[in-house]
Amino acid sequence: MTHTEGEDPLARDLTALGPVIYRRILRRLSETAGPSGPQDLTIPQRLALMAIADGDDLTVTQVAQRTAVVHSTATRMVHGLVRRGLARETQATEGDRRRRLVSITAAGRAAVRRADDEAYARATRLVASLDAATRTELQRGMQILLGILRDDELGPGHSGPNVVPTMSVDRRPIPR
């Protein structure tokens, strides 16, 4: 993208950051053994497992929405997770046999925890060489960015610039 008169450089950089982060996440997911141990989960299945862990008792439609896939793909992903013992399906209500809820199992939660730990270790290595002033500046910028992105995703009032995650998916404190 070329810089044009009146362009907001911050918006330009934020726009450029998205694809870089997305590619890095996909590369890391495909390189690592992944949350389940052997490399037998697809990237969409790994993303589905994380979505299920974030919102226990989801419908397959909600899994599809959170992973940006069509319903039939989400159904296949969920069935794969259930077969591996990482998620379970239950009937939502007695009156509607078609509506199923998906939740994470203890094995699934452990898999997500391992993936979180691996991601934290990679992030620690990534920022290890930064000096204190740069770390402070970067952390403040990340806090602001996380707040903006949460507000964009959840609506204003759900977070702010000073809100940073303090608990992991399994409610353990996130190391600082």
C-alpha positions as CSV (number, residue, x, y, z in Angstrom):
1,M,0.0,0.0,0.0
2,T,1.4,3.4,-0.9
3,H,1.1,6.4,1.4
4,T,-1.3,9.0,0.1
5,E,-2.1,12.6,1.2
6,G,-4.4,12.6,4.2
7,E,-3.9,8.9,4.9
8,D,-3.8,7.9,8.6
9,P,-0.5,6.1,9.1
10,L,-1.7,4.3,12.2
11,A,-4.8,2.9,10.4
12,R,-2.5,1.9,7.5
13,D,-0.2,0.0,9.9
14,L,-3.1,-1.6,11.7
15,T,-4.4,-2.8,8.3
16,A,-1.0,-4.2,7.5
17,L,-0.8,-6.0,10.8
18,G,-3.9,-8.1,10.4
19,P,-2.6,-10.3,7.6
20,V,0.8,-10.7,9.2
21,I,-0.7,-11.9,12.4
22,Y,-3.1,-14.2,10.6
23,R,-0.3,-15.8,8.5
24,R,1.8,-16.3,11.6
25,I,-1.0,-17.9,13.5
26,L,-1.7,-20.3,10.6
27,R,2.0,-21.1,10.2
28,R,2.4,-21.8,14.0
29,L,-0.7,-23.9,14.1
30,S,0.5,-26.0,11.2
31,E,4.1,-26.3,12.5
32,T,3.4,-27.4,16.0
33,A,2.2,-30.7,17.3
34,G,-0.9,-28.8,18.3
35,P,-3.1,-28.9,21.3
36,S,-4.0,-32.5,21.0
37,G,-0.6,-34.0,20.8
38,P,0.0,-35.6,17.4
39,Q,-0.6,-33.5,14.3
40,D,-4.0,-35.0,13.6
41,L,-6.2,-31.9,14.0
42,T,-6.7,-29.6,11.1
43,I,-6.2,-25.8,11.6
44,P,-10.0,-25.3,11.6
45,Q,-10.5,-28.0,14.2
46,R,-7.9,-26.3,16.4
47,L,-9.6,-23.0,16.0
48,A,-13.0,-24.7,16.8
49,L,-11.6,-26.2,20.0
50,M,-10.4,-22.8,21.1
51,A,-13.8,-21.3,20.3
52,I,-15.6,-24.0,22.3
53,A,-13.2,-23.5,25.2
54,D,-14.0,-19.8,25.2
55,G,-17.8,-20.3,25.2
56,D,-18.8,-23.6,26.7
57,D,-22.2,-25.0,25.5
58,L,-22.2,-23.6,22.0
59,T,-24.4,-24.7,19.2
60,V,-22.7,-25.8,16.0
61,T,-24.0,-22.6,14.4
62,Q,-22.1,-20.6,17.0
63,V,-18.9,-22.6,16.4
64,A,-19.3,-21.9,12.7
65,Q,-19.7,-18.2,13.4
66,R,-16.7,-18.0,15.7
67,T,-14.5,-19.9,13.3
68,A,-15.8,-18.2,10.1
69,V,-16.7,-21.4,8.4
70,V,-20.0,-22.7,7.0
71,H,-22.3,-24.9,9.1
72,S,-21.4,-28.2,7.4
73,T,-17.7,-27.6,8.0
74,A,-18.3,-26.7,11.6
75,T,-20.3,-30.0,12.0
76,R,-17.4,-32.0,10.6
77,M,-14.9,-30.2,12.8
78,V,-17.1,-30.8,15.9
79,H,-17.5,-34.5,15.1
80,G,-13.8,-34.8,14.8
81,L,-13.2,-33.2,18.2
82,V,-15.9,-35.4,19.7
83,R,-14.3,-38.5,18.2
84,R,-10.9,-37.5,19.7
85,G,-12.5,-36.9,23.2
86,L,-11.7,-33.2,23.1
87,A,-15.3,-32.0,23.0
88,R,-18.7,-33.5,23.7
89,E,-22.2,-33.0,22.3
90,T,-25.4,-32.9,24.3
91,Q,-29.0,-32.4,23.4
92,A,-29.9,-28.8,24.0
93,T,-33.5,-29.4,25.1
94,E,-35.9,-32.3,25.4
95,G,-38.2,-30.9,22.8
96,D,-35.7,-30.4,20.0
97,R,-33.6,-33.4,19.2
98,R,-31.8,-31.6,16.3
99,R,-30.4,-28.9,18.5
100,R,-27.1,-30.0,20.0
101,L,-24.7,-28.2,22.3
102,V,-21.0,-28.6,22.2
103,S,-18.7,-28.2,25.2
104,I,-15.1,-28.9,25.9
105,T,-13.9,-32.0,27.8
106,A,-11.1,-32.1,30.4
107,A,-8.9,-33.5,27.7
108,G,-9.9,-30.6,25.4
109,R,-9.2,-28.1,28.1
110,A,-5.8,-29.6,28.8
111,A,-5.1,-29.5,25.0
112,V,-6.0,-25.8,24.9
113,R,-3.9,-25.2,28.0
114,R,-0.8,-26.8,26.3
115,A,-1.4,-24.6,23.2
116,D,-1.7,-21.5,25.4
117,D,1.5,-22.4,27.2
118,E,3.3,-23.0,23.9
119,A,2.1,-19.6,22.6
120,Y,3.2,-17.9,25.8
121,A,6.7,-19.4,25.5
122,R,6.9,-18.3,21.9
123,A,5.8,-14.8,22.8
124,T,8.3,-14.7,25.6
125,R,11.2,-15.6,23.2
126,L,9.9,-13.0,20.7
127,V,10.1,-10.1,23.2
128,A,13.1,-11.2,25.2
129,S,15.6,-9.0,23.4
130,L,13.5,-5.8,23.8
131,D,14.8,-3.2,26.2
132,A,12.6,-2.1,29.2
133,A,11.5,1.2,27.5
134,T,10.5,-0.6,24.3
135,R,8.7,-3.3,26.2
136,T,6.7,-0.7,28.2
137,E,5.8,1.2,25.1
138,L,4.8,-2.0,23.2
139,Q,2.8,-3.3,26.2
140,R,0.8,0.0,26.4
141,G,0.2,-0.1,22.7
142,M,-1.0,-3.7,22.9
143,Q,-3.4,-2.9,25.8
144,I,-4.9,0.0,23.8
145,L,-5.2,-2.2,20.7
146,L,-6.8,-5.1,22.6
147,G,-9.3,-2.7,24.1
148,I,-10.2,-1.2,20.7
149,L,-10.5,-4.7,19.1
150,R,-12.7,-6.0,22.0
151,D,-14.9,-2.9,21.7
152,D,-15.2,-3.5,17.9
153,E,-16.1,-7.2,18.5
154,L,-18.3,-6.9,21.6
155,G,-19.6,-3.3,21.4
156,P,-18.5,-0.3,23.4
157,G,-18.3,-0.6,27.1
158,H,-17.1,-4.2,27.2
159,S,-13.5,-3.2,27.5
160,G,-11.2,-0.3,27.5
161,P,-7.6,0.6,26.9
162,N,-6.5,-0.6,30.3
163,V,-8.3,-3.9,30.1
164,V,-5.9,-6.8,29.4
165,P,-6.5,-10.5,29.8
166,T,-5.5,-11.8,33.2
167,M,-7.0,-15.3,33.0
168,S,-6.4,-18.0,30.5
169,V,-9.1,-20.2,29.0
170,D,-9.0,-22.6,32.0
171,R,-9.2,-19.6,34.4
172,R,-5.5,-19.8,35.4
173,P,-3.7,-16.4,35.8
174,I,-1.8,-15.4,32.7
175,P,1.9,-15.1,33.5
176,R,3.3,-11.6,33.2
